[in-house]
């Protein structure tokens, strides 16, 4: 829009003009290589624009998703999505859910832990993304020591929740309006790998002069130090590749991405029977179908169980077939031996017949010779 209308800015457009600009913008929206975004990509861009326009910086009070004045623009978007679907380009590659055995391996290998600034940083980054569904490296970098509040329930069990300011940042207004006043919480488990204790440990050893939660670990570290981190926030590129680095350090079964953590949260909650609207409130998903896709997907262990169940009938019959084939093989061997014996008898009979014929021919030849000699002697005598 800036290239086509250089004298206009998104923040200063009124609703009527913005609706007209969006109608054309949705139709011309392309990736750098000239191909179309996926269906979910278009919807995410629209949601991102809506959040930006409703942010404190811009201060717009309308919604480009739901307000009637933007009906024409949304029809233009739906027509574009229909065209993409008919062209077979609407398939979306969903992020892989992290396998439970890989999560355990992170703890067992020491990649997650409390004994070094790197392992402590990694385990807290993972827990915050898993329990609070934080996404986006910029969003993670803006977390501070005051982003979380420690409380206790009626049974005096300690838990952590986001501060009121962070709740509004993490979830769009359309989700927050539908949701109740609750929010994601991280309760103390009392176990060795308690996520609440990990977070308290991290906050205690952060640099006091830096407010960000994810700080750069010290290069030269000693457990006796009171501060384990430098007075500098962790870079956005390091945050963006955090799960990849964890996967390689722990030698997991595959290389996961940051989005895999959120996919794991949605999958685990869905399989536990948590209502979809509650999962959407925790994860910030705008579509129920996106949540259902994660719930329907199976982890490798369940796929192995399904495979074993389906293969069980064939496995049981294979042993029976093996047992049944033994007498068949024995009978075949016996029949083969019988044929061999019969062949041998036939060979003996043919050999004997041949010998008899040969002897008979010899006798006939001898008798013919004797008779011829007698006839010659008779003729000589007559002469």
C-alpha positions in Angstrom: 0.0 0.0 0.0 2.9 2.4 0.7 4.3 1.9 -2.8 0.9 2.4 -4.5 -0.1 5.3 -2.2 3.2 6.9 -1.1 1.4 9.9 0.5 -0.7 7.7 2.9 0.2 6.1 6.1 -1.7 3.1 7.6 -2.1 4.9 11.0 -3.8 8.0 9.5 -6.4 6.3 7.3 -10.0 6.4 8.3 -12.3 3.3 8.2 -13.8 3.9 4.7 -10.4 4.5 3.0 -8.7 1.6 4.8 -11.5 -0.8 3.8 -11.0 0.1 0.2 -7.2 -0.2 0.4 -7.5 -3.6 2.1 -9.7 -5.0 -0.6 -6.9 -4.4 -3.1 -4.1 -5.3 -0.7 -5.5 -8.8 -0.1 -5.7 -9.5 -3.8 -2.2 -8.4 -4.5 -0.5 -9.9 -1.4 2.4 -12.2 -2.5 5.6 -13.6 -1.1 9.0 -12.5 -2.2 9.3 -15.2 -4.8 5.9 -14.2 -6.3 3.9 -17.1 -4.9 0.8 -16.8 -2.8 0.8 -17.2 1.0 -1.1 -20.1 2.4 -4.6 -19.7 3.7 -3.5 -19.5 7.3 -0.7 -17.0 6.2 -3.4 -14.6 4.8 -5.4 -14.9 8.0 -2.4 -14.3 10.2 -1.5 -11.2 8.3 -5.0 -9.8 8.7 -4.9 -10.6 12.4 -1.5 -9.0 12.8 -2.8 -5.8 11.1 -5.8 -5.8 13.4 -3.7 -6.2 16.5 -1.4 -3.4 15.4 -4.3 -1.1 14.7 -5.8 -1.8 18.1 -2.6 -1.4 20.0 -1.8 1.4 22.3 0.5 3.0 19.8 -2.1 3.3 17.0 -5.2 3.5 19.2 -7.8 2.5 16.6 -11.2 1.3 18.1 -12.5 -0.6 15.1 -11.8 -4.2 13.9 -10.9 -5.0 10.3 -12.1 -8.6 11.0 -15.6 -8.2 12.5 -16.8 -4.6 11.7 -19.5 -4.4 8.9 -17.6 -1.6 7.1 -14.8 -4.0 6.2 -17.3 -6.6 4.8 -16.2 -5.9 1.2 -12.5 -6.2 2.1 -13.2 -9.5 3.9 -15.1 -10.8 0.9 -12.1 -9.9 -1.3 -9.9 -11.9 1.1 -12.3 -14.9 1.0 -12.3 -14.9 -2.8 -8.5 -15.0 -2.7 -8.6 -17.9 -0.3 -11.1 -19.8 -2.4 -8.8 -19.4 -5.4 -5.8 -20.7 -3.5 -7.8 -23.7 -2.2 -9.0 -24.5 -5.7 -5.4 -24.3 -7.0 -4.3 -26.9 -4.4 -2.0 -24.5 -2.6 -3.9 -24.4 0.7 -2.0 -27.2 2.4 -0.2 -26.1 5.6 2.8 -27.8 7.2 2.1 -28.0 10.9 4.8 -28.0 13.4 5.9 -31.2 15.0 4.9 -32.0 18.6 7.8 -32.8 20.9 7.9 -36.4 22.0 7.7 -37.0 25.7 10.9 -39.2 25.6 12.7 -36.2 24.1 11.6 -33.9 26.9 12.8 -36.4 29.5 16.1 -36.7 27.6 16.7 -32.9 28.0 16.6 -33.3 31.8 18.6 -36.5 31.9 21.3 -35.1 29.6 21.7 -32.0 31.7 20.7 -29.6 28.9 17.9 -28.6 31.3 19.0 -28.0 34.9 19.9 -25.5 37.6 23.7 -26.0 37.8 24.8 -23.6 35.0 23.5 -20.4 33.6 22.9 -22.0 30.1 20.9 -25.0 31.4 18.9 -22.8 33.7 18.2 -20.4 30.9 17.1 -23.2 28.6 14.8 -24.9 31.0 13.0 -21.7 31.9 12.7 -20.6 28.3 11.1 -24.0 27.6 8.7 -24.0 30.6 7.5 -20.4 29.9 6.7 -21.4 26.3 5.1 -24.6 27.3 2.9 -23.3 30.1 2.2 -19.8 28.8 2.3 -20.4 25.0 4.6 -17.5 24.4 5.5 -17.1 20.7 7.7 -14.7 18.7 11.2 -13.8 19.6 10.4 -10.1 20.0 7.6 -11.1 22.4 9.9 -13.3 24.4 12.7 -10.7 24.6 10.3 -8.1 26.1 9.6 -10.4 29.1 11.0 -8.9 32.4 11.4 -10.0 36.0 8.0 -8.4 36.7 6.2 -10.2 33.9 5.3 -13.0 36.3 3.5 -13.0 39.6 4.0 -15.6 42.3 0.8 -16.6 44.3 -0.6 -19.4 46.4 -4.0 -21.1 46.1 -6.4 -22.1 49.0 -4.2 -25.2 49.7 -1.1 -23.0 49.9 0.3 -24.5 46.7 2.5 -21.9 45.0 1.9 -21.0 41.4 2.9 -18.4 38.8 0.8 -16.4 36.4 1.4 -13.6 34.0 1.0 -10.0 35.2 -2.1 -8.1 34.0 0.1 -6.1 31.5 1.5 -9.3 30.0 -1.9 -10.9 29.7 -3.1 -8.1 27.4 0.1 -8.4 25.3 0.0 -12.1 24.8 -3.6 -12.5 23.7 -5.6 -10.5 21.2 -8.6 -8.5 22.4 -11.1 -10.8 20.6 -9.8 -13.7 22.6 -9.6 -11.9 25.9 -13.2 -10.6 25.6 -14.6 -14.1 25.2 -12.4 -15.7 27.8 -13.0 -15.7 31.5 -10.8 -13.8 33.9 -8.5 -16.8 34.4 -5.3 -17.3 32.5 -2.4 -19.8 32.1 -0.8 -20.7 35.3 2.3 -22.8 36.3 1.8 -24.6 39.5 4.5 -26.0 41.8 4.8 -29.8 41.5 7.1 -30.5 44.5 9.3 -32.6 42.3 12.9 -32.2 41.5 12.2 -30.6 38.1 9.5 -28.2 39.5 9.0 -25.4 37.0 8.2 -22.8 39.7 11.5 -23.4 41.5 13.4 -23.2 38.3 11.9 -19.7 37.6 12.6 -18.5 41.1 16.2 -19.7 40.8 16.6 -17.8 37.5 15.2 -14.5 38.9 17.5 -14.8 41.9 20.7 -15.0 39.8 19.8 -12.5 37.1 21.8 -9.3 36.8 20.2 -6.6 39.0 20.9 -3.9 36.5 19.0 -5.5 33.6 15.2 -5.9 33.7 14.8 -8.4 30.9 14.2 -12.0 31.9 16.3 -13.7 29.3 19.8 -12.4 29.8 23.2 -13.4 28.3 25.0 -16.0 30.3 28.4 -15.2 31.8 31.3 -16.6 29.8 33.3 -17.3 33.0 31.0 -18.8 35.5 31.3 -20.1 39.1 28.3 -21.6 41.1 29.4 -19.4 44.0 28.7 -16.2 42.2 25.5 -14.3 43.1 25.0 -13.2 39.5 25.1 -15.7 36.6 24.3 -13.4 33.7 25.6 -10.3 32.0 24.0 -6.9 32.0 22.6 -7.5 28.5 19.5 -9.1 27.0 19.7 -12.3 25.0 19.7 -11.6 21.3 16.5 -12.1 19.3 18.3 -14.5 16.9 19.4 -16.7 19.9 15.9 -16.7 21.1 14.6 -17.6 17.6 16.9 -20.7 17.4 16.6 -21.7 21.1 14.7 -25.0 20.5 17.0 -25.9 17.7 20.0 -25.4 19.9 18.4 -27.5 22.6 17.6 -30.3 20.2 21.3 -30.5 19.0 22.7 -30.2 22.5 20.5 -33.0 23.9 20.8 -35.1 20.7 17.1 -35.4 20.4 15.4 -37.7 17.9 14.9 -34.7 15.5 15.5 -31.0 15.3 12.5 -29.1 16.7 11.6 -25.5 16.2 10.3 -22.9 18.7 6.8 -23.4 17.4 7.0 -27.1 18.4 6.7 -26.1 22.0 3.4 -24.4 21.5 2.2 -27.4 19.4 3.1 -29.6 22.3 1.1 -27.6 24.7 -2.0 -27.7 22.6 -1.6 -31.4 21.8 -1.2 -32.4 25.5 -4.1 -30.3 26.7 -6.4 -31.5 23.9 -5.7 -35.2 24.6 -6.3 -34.6 28.3 -9.8 -33.5 27.6 -9.4 -29.8 28.1 -12.2 -27.9 26.3 -11.2 -26.3 23.0 -12.3 -22.8 24.0 -10.1 -23.1 27.1 -7.1 -24.2 25.0 -7.7 -21.2 22.7 -7.7 -18.9 25.7 -4.3 -20.3 26.8 -2.7 -20.6 23.4 -4.1 -17.5 21.7 -5.4 -19.5 18.7 -8.0 -17.7 16.6 -9.4 -20.9 15.0 -10.9 -24.0 16.6 -9.8 -26.0 13.5 -6.1 -25.2 14.3 -6.5 -26.6 17.8 -8.3 -29.7 16.5 -5.5 -30.4 14.0 -3.0 -30.6 16.9 -5.3 -32.8 18.9 -5.8 -35.3 16.1 -2.1 -35.7 15.4 -0.5 -38.7 17.0 2.9 -39.0 18.6 5.3 -41.8 17.5 4.6 -43.9 20.5 0.8 -44.0 19.8 1.5 -44.7 16.2 3.7 -47.7 17.2 0.9 -49.0 19.5 -1.6 -48.7 16.7 0.8 -50.5 14.3 1.3 -53.3 16.9 -2.4 -53.8 17.4 -3.1 -54.0 13.7 -0.2 -56.4 13.2 -1.2 -58.7 16.0 -3.5 -61.0 14.0 -0.9 -61.6 11.4 1.7 -62.2 14.0 -0.4 -64.8 15.7 -1.2 -66.7 12.5 2.4 -66.7 11.4 3.4 -68.9 14.3 0.5 -71.3 13.6 1.5 -71.4 9.9 5.0 -72.3 10.8 3.8 -75.1 13.0 1.4 -76.3 10.4 4.1 -76.2 7.7 6.3 -78.7 9.5 4.1 -81.8 8.9 3.6 -80.6 5.4 7.3 -80.4 4.9 7.7 -83.9 6.4 5.0 -85.3 4.2 6.5 -83.6 1.2 9.9 -85.1 2.1 8.3 -88.6 2.5 6.6 -88.3 -0.8 9.8 -87.2 -2.4 11.6 -90.2 -0.9 8.8 -92.5 -2.2 9.1 -91.1 -5.7 12.8 -91.6 -5.6 12.3 -95.3 -4.5 9.7 -95.8 -7.3 12.1 -94.2 -9.8 14.8 -96.6 -8.7 12.5 -99.6 -9.1 11.5 -98.5 -12.6 15.1 -98.1 -13.6 15.9 -101.6 -12.4 13.0 -103.0 -14.4 14.0 -101.2 -17.5 17.6 -102.3 -17.0 16.5 -105.9 -16.7 14.3 -105.7 -19.8 17.2 -104.2 -21.7 19.5 -107.0 -20.6 17.0 -109.7 -21.5 16.4 -108.2 -25.0 20.2 -108.0 -25.5 20.6 -111.6 -24.5 17.7 -112.7 -26.8 19.3 -110.9 -29.7 22.6 -112.7 -29.1 20.8 -116.0 -29.1 19.0 -115.3 -32.3 22.2 -114.2 -34.0 23.9 -117.4 -32.9 21.1 -119.6 -34.2 21.1 -117.7 -37.5 24.8 -118.3 -37.9 24.5 -122.0 -37.2 21.7 -122.4 -39.7 23.6 -120.7 -42.4 26.6 -122.9 -41.9 24.4 -126.0 -42.1 22.8 -124.9 -45.4 26.2 -124.3 -46.9 27.5 -127.8 -45.9 24.3 -129.3 -47.4 24.9 -127.5 -50.7 28.5 -128.7 -50.9 27.5 -132.2 -50.4 24.9 -132.1 -53.1 27.4 -130.8 -55.6 
